[in-house]
Amino acid sequence: MSAAARPSPIDAQSARAHWTCPFCALLCDDLATAHSDPAAASSNPCPRSKASLSRLAAAPAAAPALIDGQSAPLDAALDAAAQRLASWSQPLLAGLATDIAGARAVFRLAARTGAICDHMDGAGLMHGLRALQDRGQFIATLAELRSRAELVVCIGTSAVERFPLFFRRIGIGQPGSPCQRVVFLGSVPPAGMPANPVVDVVPGSGDLCADLQQLNALAAQQWLGQTDAALRQLAEHLREARYAVLVWEAAALPAEGALIVEAINRLVGTLNRSTRAATLGLGGSDGGHSVNQTLTWLSGLPLRTRVAHDGLQHEPHRFDTTRLLRKAPSTALGGFRGFDRRGPRRPARCRWSCSLRQPWRRWCARRPACSFRWPRQASTRRAICFAPMARWWCPCSPCATMR
Amino acid sequence: MMRIHGGKVFDPANGVDGQVRDIFVRDGRIVAGDPREPADEHIDAGGCIVMAGGIDLHSHIGGGKVNLARMLMPELQRSGFEPMGVAGPSIELPSCGGCAPGTLATGYRYAEMGYTAVFEPAMLASNARHAHLEMGDVPIVDHGAYVMLGNEEPFLRMLTSGAPPEQLRDYVGLMVQATKALGVKVVNPGGISAFKFNQRKLDVDEPHVHWQVTPRRIVGALARAVHESGLAHPLHIHASNLGVAGNIESTLATISALEGLRGHLTHVQFHCYGNDGPKKFSSAALRLAEAVNANPNVSIDVGQIMFGQTVTASGDTMRQHANADLGSPRKWVGADIQCDAGCGVVPFRYREQSYVNALQWAIGLEIFLLVRDPWRVVLTTDHPNGAPFTSYPHLIRLLMDKPFRDEQLARLHPEVAAQSALRDIRRELTLGEIAILTRAAPARLLGLTDRGHLGVGAAADIAVYQAQGDAESQFSRPAWVLKDGVAVVRDGRVIAAPAGGIHFARTQFDAGIAQALDEADGDYMRGHLRAAAIGEDELCACCNGARLLPWACTAQGV
């Protein structure tokens, strides 16, 4: 090998615009993007993607800078944000609907201010994370489901409400799919499920935790008294399947959903002693997984960590945004929104809205496909971040009421 | 120009073994200086040892499984009820240490030991983007990765259907190029895939239950494709049956599967067990060392274990599942990933009073000391699997100091202490040999012609160690570390944290292979390769604007 100077043809290929839809964690890469083109938009099979693209098209190109609800120049808004941030005794950076470039910038801001970081879907993300920290997990990815799963069990979710193309992505009803059975435990099948594979519904007792306890015992072939016949049959199907996947959804779980995830993980552990099984957790949209992964690799600890020079403190329960604002009135909140403008948590009339000093400011000032001129590279390099907007909001009364 | 004056230089690639020399640096490179020319900067290295910056060719610093390890073990980042802080005033950003440190701490701690390049050995093709983003946040040190092949369905399908060697060569070229890898690694050849089909064991000549190919065939085909792609680093092999008593047979069979082609057997300590003795677990270090001595096409890194808490992170789902019940604490993470590969993360505590762990410790050291050619051995702990990389100074002392080694051996499980062959091995590595194991050999094995040495034209990645005290304290706290001519460490503390560069290979291949693969994959691997291709601009952005360090490969005839 020798030092080389010539890029390869595949780099040119990869530079072609392949759009990956960022609006949910399925990250489909075969959807139409041209929301301005009615023909292309109508061929987009995903309602969530279509709605988000329409909202984006209707949104102004740049997030307006506001101070106390009044329009202000960006620099003044940045100064105001920095000043207020510096005066807060315990800053909390929440929202964080951003991508990896955004998360890198957020981390540096948090490190400088001793802030706690939490995501807008932090509560859901923590269900999976706390179960992982407790006993671990065994997961599969979408292509594994598509190629291998004979049995798919959706637990407490029909999946399609927030992930409309889920069953399409895992090839249910498509030629060559290995899937023989889809079971809905404690949930209702969505309309339009194909005739093949078989669709079973196990209504359960209404208490997912109790049902999973029973299913765990049945899968481990432990003796129980009276058991639910449908659960007995499901346990049998699970033991017989060569590869089963248990699907759960973070946003569909009740409070203390970590207990349910832990029971699902335990079930998979039992099954893996004799056959093959895995879980698939649906969640992490709006940059949730990206931000969690990025903060974890930078600091060594995931979301809901206080990042400061006197130490890193990870509290998956205590550092919940809602809890902090309720229990600690001196905590001040700064929020970021990136991918989308939907959802109830966005304040309608925020008193001030701006982005922050470098590098966050540099990141969000260039949108939607921003270009950096890297100091050591002559050519302009296309950056990976494409977040359409960044928003910063405060604990003023309009914001607080919206939360 | 900078002048490093009066140090004892250990530069084995250029035949320098402890002679006092001055080193001259200009614009980030080592130059042939004129002593009469006044230097802008001057480093007094009197009483110091001067070496090229260290190179770790096998350390899990980035990619999904390391992050899973971090998420799995938050309890290691506490000191009782208190968080662990950063000691003293520092330019460092807050980042956890321990066996699964944050990427920032990874860069800081490596630099503080005088290391200037680290390579992630297990980058999944389907997760390459994540791996580059994560490694891009390792500051100071240069980095690169080997893409994991040999368990993904496109390759297994090609092999099963009898694809010609030139197609496999093009495939390897494509995958290296698309994932911006520097080399190719195979992990438990075929075994990760076989586990997805509920196969729990796969010997070298045993067929995969679904694809019907053997590990021998996979290793042979990949070694040939890597060779014909012109990659400098030979196929990086995590052999079959990791951790299993008696697995020396698999390891020797894997060497024979290479059929004389070059191969790098990684963390061989975990693949070097006999099944003799009352506990059916014994050292096979001598047999392995004899095989390495007899096969010049083979190089190794050791994967030494150290006692204490760590976490094992591997692509070898089959073996990690089997070992999960031995983990401490008892929790683990596994994954089947994108018809491509898998991963398993199992926390582990190596104990001095465990017969097996004590023997593992002794086996690693025996391998270091029994292989005659230091140019084919690299010092690693397979961070974090054997131990965190921060234990390298301690390991270096064990290799250089026989009385210290004996003292440590005496503390172990009594049967190991009494019977280990290590007691009778008198060899103590010299500073020159340490410079080979930690710098010159890994640079040569990776084909990094301007790294790992201090010759004119080399990158000015230089470590200056105080020649006082024992080897452990010397190598723990360099007086100076230069990265591309810039001082990044002074007296063992980080003083600057620039972005490290990224080494990757530019391969040649028939571009038609990409389309052929996409068609063969169909809907099942929708967008798999297309999404995996990482452009050089994107790579630069992933790595925080780091320098791109491409290495050209010339494909060879089949």
Chai-1 contact restraints between the chains, C-beta under 6 A:
chainA,res_idxA,chainB,res_idxB,connection_type,confidence,min_distance_angstrom,max_distance_angstrom,comment,restraint_id
A,M1,B,A232,contact,1.0,0.0,6.0,A-B,restraint_1
A,M1,B,G447,contact,1.0,0.0,6.0,A-B,restraint_2
A,M1,B,W551,contact,1.0,0.0,6.0,A-B,restraint_3
A,M1,B,C553,contact,1.0,0.0,6.0,A-B,restraint_4
A,S2,B,A552,contact,1.0,0.0,6.0,A-B,restraint_5
A,A4,B,R506,contact,1.0,0.0,6.0,A-B,restraint_6
A,A4,B,P550,contact,1.0,0.0,6.0,A-B,restraint_7
A,A4,B,W551,contact,1.0,0.0,6.0,A-B,restraint_8
A,A4,B,A552,contact,1.0,0.0,6.0,A-B,restraint_9
A,P7,B,E536,contact,1.0,0.0,6.0,A-B,restraint_10
A,S8,B,Q177,contact,1.0,0.0,6.0,A-B,restraint_11
A,S8,B,R506,contact,1.0,0.0,6.0,A-B,restraint_12
A,P9,B,A511,contact,1.0,0.0,6.0,A-B,restraint_13
A,I10,B,Q177,contact,1.0,0.0,6.0,A-B,restraint_14
A,I10,B,A178,contact,1.0,0.0,6.0,A-B,restraint_15
A,I10,B,A533,contact,1.0,0.0,6.0,A-B,restraint_16
A,D11,B,G535,contact,1.0,0.0,6.0,A-B,restraint_17
A,D11,B,E536,contact,1.0,0.0,6.0,A-B,restraint_18
A,S14,B,A533,contact,1.0,0.0,6.0,A-B,restraint_19
A,S14,B,G535,contact,1.0,0.0,6.0,A-B,restraint_20
A,A15,B,G535,contact,1.0,0.0,6.0,A-B,restraint_21
A,D29,B,G527,contact,1.0,0.0,6.0,A-B,restraint_22
A,D29,B,A531,contact,1.0,0.0,6.0,A-B,restraint_23
A,I100,B,L133,contact,1.0,0.0,6.0,A-B,restraint_24
A,A111,B,L93,contact,1.0,0.0,6.0,A-B,restraint_25
A,A111,B,P94,contact,1.0,0.0,6.0,A-B,restraint_26
A,L132,B,M71,contact,1.0,0.0,6.0,A-B,restraint_27
A,R135,B,K331,contact,1.0,0.0,6.0,A-B,restraint_28
A,G136,B,K331,contact,1.0,0.0,6.0,A-B,restraint_29
A,G136,B,W332,contact,1.0,0.0,6.0,A-B,restraint_30
A,G136,B,V333,contact,1.0,0.0,6.0,A-B,restraint_31
A,Q137,B,V333,contact,1.0,0.0,6.0,A-B,restraint_32
A,F138,B,G334,contact,1.0,0.0,6.0,A-B,restraint_33
A,I139,B,A335,contact,1.0,0.0,6.0,A-B,restraint_34
A,A140,B,D336,contact,1.0,0.0,6.0,A-B,restraint_35
A,T141,B,I337,contact,1.0,0.0,6.0,A-B,restraint_36
A,T141,B,Q338,contact,1.0,0.0,6.0,A-B,restraint_37
A,A143,B,Q338,contact,1.0,0.0,6.0,A-B,restraint_38
A,A143,B,C339,contact,1.0,0.0,6.0,A-B,restraint_39
A,A143,B,M525,contact,1.0,0.0,6.0,A-B,restraint_40
A,E144,B,D336,contact,1.0,0.0,6.0,A-B,restraint_41
A,R146,B,Y524,contact,1.0,0.0,6.0,A-B,restraint_42
A,S147,B,C339,contact,1.0,0.0,6.0,A-B,restraint_43
A,S147,B,Y524,contact,1.0,0.0,6.0,A-B,restraint_44
A,T275,B,N198,contact,1.0,0.0,6.0,A-B,restraint_45
A,R276,B,N198,contact,1.0,0.0,6.0,A-B,restraint_46
A,A278,B,D336,contact,1.0,0.0,6.0,A-B,restraint_47
A,Q293,B,N67,contact,1.0,0.0,6.0,A-B,restraint_48
A,T296,B,N67,contact,1.0,0.0,6.0,A-B,restraint_49
A,T296,B,R70,contact,1.0,0.0,6.0,A-B,restraint_50
A,T296,B,M71,contact,1.0,0.0,6.0,A-B,restraint_51
A,W297,B,N67,contact,1.0,0.0,6.0,A-B,restraint_52
A,W297,B,T103,contact,1.0,0.0,6.0,A-B,restraint_53
A,W297,B,E134,contact,1.0,0.0,6.0,A-B,restraint_54
A,L298,B,G102,contact,1.0,0.0,6.0,A-B,restraint_55
A,L298,B,T103,contact,1.0,0.0,6.0,A-B,restraint_56
A,L298,B,L104,contact,1.0,0.0,6.0,A-B,restraint_57
A,L298,B,D137,contact,1.0,0.0,6.0,A-B,restraint_58
A,S299,B,S95,contact,1.0,0.0,6.0,A-B,restraint_59
A,S299,B,G102,contact,1.0,0.0,6.0,A-B,restraint_60
A,G300,B,R70,contact,1.0,0.0,6.0,A-B,restraint_61
A,G300,B,S95,contact,1.0,0.0,6.0,A-B,restraint_62
A,G300,B,C96,contact,1.0,0.0,6.0,A-B,restraint_63
A,G300,B,P101,contact,1.0,0.0,6.0,A-B,restraint_64
A,G300,B,G102,contact,1.0,0.0,6.0,A-B,restraint_65
A,L301,B,P74,contact,1.0,0.0,6.0,A-B,restraint_66
A,L301,B,Q77,contact,1.0,0.0,6.0,A-B,restraint_67
A,P302,B,M71,contact,1.0,0.0,6.0,A-B,restraint_68
A,V307,B,P94,contact,1.0,0.0,6.0,A-B,restraint_69
A,H309,B,V86,contact,1.0,0.0,6.0,A-B,restraint_70
A,H309,B,P94,contact,1.0,0.0,6.0,A-B,restraint_71
A,D310,B,G85,contact,1.0,0.0,6.0,A-B,restraint_72
A,G311,B,P83,contact,1.0,0.0,6.0,A-B,restraint_73
A,G311,B,M84,contact,1.0,0.0,6.0,A-B,restraint_74
A,G311,B,G85,contact,1.0,0.0,6.0,A-B,restraint_75
A,L312,B,P83,contact,1.0,0.0,6.0,A-B,restraint_76
A,L312,B,P94,contact,1.0,0.0,6.0,A-B,restraint_77
A,L312,B,C96,contact,1.0,0.0,6.0,A-B,restraint_78
A,Q313,B,P83,contact,1.0,0.0,6.0,A-B,restraint_79
A,H314,B,P74,contact,1.0,0.0,6.0,A-B,restraint_80
A,W374,B,G545,contact,1.0,0.0,6.0,A-B,restraint_81
A,R381,B,D537,contact,1.0,0.0,6.0,A-B,restraint_82
A,R381,B,C540,contact,1.0,0.0,6.0,A-B,restraint_83
A,R381,B,A541,contact,1.0,0.0,6.0,A-B,restraint_84
A,R382,B,D537,contact,1.0,0.0,6.0,A-B,restraint_85
A,A383,B,A541,contact,1.0,0.0,6.0,A-B,restraint_86
A,I384,B,A541,contact,1.0,0.0,6.0,A-B,restraint_87
